[in-house]
Amino acid sequence: MLHLLSLASAMALLWMLLSGLFDGWMLALGVASVVGVVTIARRMDVIDNEGHPMHLGLRPLLYWPWLMLEIAKANIDVTRAIARPTMNIRPRLLSVQASQQTAVGRVIYANSITLTPGTVTLAVDGDRFTVHALTVNAERSLATGDMDRRVRALEGDGGEAGA
């Protein structure tokens, strides 16, 4: 029940922030939309720690700005690599160790790698990720383990352990 209320609250807040409309009719449509989506999600049995990881608390608010900065830096790196006349790209496949303890943590880590330009998570086999890196800097960035550590901190000690 707590997940259901948290999901409904988060959806209502997001709807109000994105719409910016607060007259009666629009608020009624927003409430109807939230109730409809929550009802469907409940019937599909997808409201859990994976579908709505409220156990992460406010930690994503610390992780997202760092990830946005990494995305910006990687964009610059990829742009420089392909803008040079010599096309300074050095594609390679890497095997990356993930230290996350939950399925949600591993998904966040794999998606964070893929969101960062120049890297794509191709396969996940337990705690090993196969990653395609376009440049040497992309490879070095993954090798530092900084993203892995930050996702591990984001994950915290909550959530369900699982594959």
C-alpha positions in Angstrom: 0.0 0.0 0.0 2.9 2.3 0.8 4.3 1.8 -2.7 0.9 2.5 -4.2 0.5 5.8 -2.4 4.1 6.8 -3.1 3.7 6.1 -6.8 0.4 8.1 -6.9 2.0 11.0 -5.1 5.0 11.0 -7.3 2.9 10.9 -10.5 0.6 13.7 -9.2 3.5 15.9 -8.4 5.2 15.2 -11.7 1.9 15.9 -13.5 1.5 19.3 -11.7 5.1 20.3 -12.4 4.9 19.5 -16.1 1.5 20.8 -16.8 1.6 24.0 -14.8 -2.2 24.1 -15.0 -4.2 24.4 -11.9 -7.8 25.1 -12.8 -10.5 22.7 -11.7 -11.0 20.9 -15.0 -7.3 20.3 -15.5 -6.8 19.1 -11.9 -9.7 16.7 -12.3 -8.1 15.3 -15.5 -4.8 14.9 -13.7 -6.4 13.1 -10.8 -8.3 10.8 -13.3 -5.0 10.1 -15.1 -3.1 9.2 -11.9 -5.9 7.0 -10.7 -6.2 5.3 -14.1 -2.4 4.6 -14.3 -2.1 3.5 -10.7 -5.1 1.1 -11.2 -3.6 -0.4 -14.3 -0.1 -0.7 -12.6 -1.7 -2.4 -9.6 -3.7 -4.9 -11.7 -0.4 -5.7 -13.6 1.3 -6.2 -10.2 4.2 -4.0 -11.1 4.2 -1.7 -8.1 7.2 -3.0 -6.1 10.8 -2.2 -5.3 11.8 -2.6 -8.9 8.9 -0.8 -10.5 8.9 2.0 -8.0 12.2 2.0 -6.0 11.1 4.3 -3.2 13.7 2.6 -1.0 16.3 4.8 -2.7 14.8 7.8 -0.9 16.3 11.1 -1.9 19.7 9.6 -2.9 18.8 9.9 -6.7 18.8 13.7 -6.2 22.5 13.5 -5.4 23.3 11.0 -8.2 21.4 12.7 -11.1 23.4 15.9 -11.2 26.7 13.9 -11.1 25.4 11.8 -14.0 24.3 14.8 -16.0 27.8 16.2 -15.6 29.4 12.9 -16.8 27.0 12.9 -19.8 28.1 16.4 -20.7 31.8 15.5 -20.3 31.3 12.4 -22.4 29.5 14.4 -25.1 32.5 16.7 -25.4 34.8 13.8 -25.6 32.8 12.1 -28.3 32.4 15.3 -30.3 36.1 16.0 -30.1 36.9 12.4 -31.2 34.7 12.5 -34.3 35.3 16.1 -35.2 39.0 15.6 -35.7 40.1 14.9 -39.3 41.7 11.6 -38.2 38.4 10.4 -36.4 40.1 9.7 -33.1 37.9 6.8 -32.2 39.2 3.5 -30.8 36.2 1.2 -30.3 36.7 -1.7 -28.0 34.7 -4.2 -25.9 35.3 -4.3 -22.2 34.2 -6.5 -19.4 33.2 -4.4 -16.4 32.6 -5.7 -12.8 29.5 -4.4 -11.1 29.4 -4.3 -7.3 25.7 -3.6 -6.9 23.8 -6.0 -4.7 20.3 -5.5 -6.1 18.7 -5.9 -9.5 17.7 -2.2 -9.4 21.3 -1.2 -8.7 22.6 -3.2 -11.6 19.9 -1.8 -13.9 20.8 1.7 -12.8 24.5 1.1 -13.4 23.9 -0.5 -16.8 21.6 2.3 -17.9 24.0 5.0 -16.6 26.8 3.5 -18.7 24.5 3.5 -21.8 23.3 7.0 -21.2 26.8 8.3 -21.2 27.8 9.0 -24.8 30.6 6.8 -26.1 29.6 3.8 -24.0 26.9 1.2 -24.4 26.1 -1.8 -22.1 25.7 -4.7 -24.6 25.2 -7.6 -22.2 24.7 -8.3 -18.5 25.8 -11.6 -17.1 25.3 -11.6 -13.3 27.8 -9.0 -12.1 29.8 -8.8 -15.3 28.8 -6.2 -18.0 30.0 -6.3 -21.6 30.5 -2.7 -22.6 31.3 -1.1 -25.9 33.6 2.0 -25.5 34.1 4.3 -28.4 37.1 6.3 -27.2 40.1 5.8 -24.9 38.6 8.4 -22.5 35.4 6.4 -22.3 37.3 3.3 -21.4 39.4 5.1 -18.8 36.3 6.7 -17.2 34.8 3.2 -16.7 38.1 1.8 -15.4 38.1 4.3 -12.5 35.1 2.6 -11.0 33.6 6.0 -10.0 30.2 5.3 -11.6 30.1 1.9 -10.0 30.9 3.3 -6.6 28.3 6.1 -6.9 25.6 3.7 -8.1 26.5 1.4 -5.1 26.0 4.4 -2.8 22.7 5.3 -4.5 21.5 1.7 -4.0 22.2 1.9 -0.3 21.4 -1.1 1.8 17.6 -1.2 0.9 15.8 -3.2 -1.7 15.6 -6.7 -2.7 18.6 -8.8 -3.6 18.2 -10.5 -6.9 19.5 -11.2 -10.3 
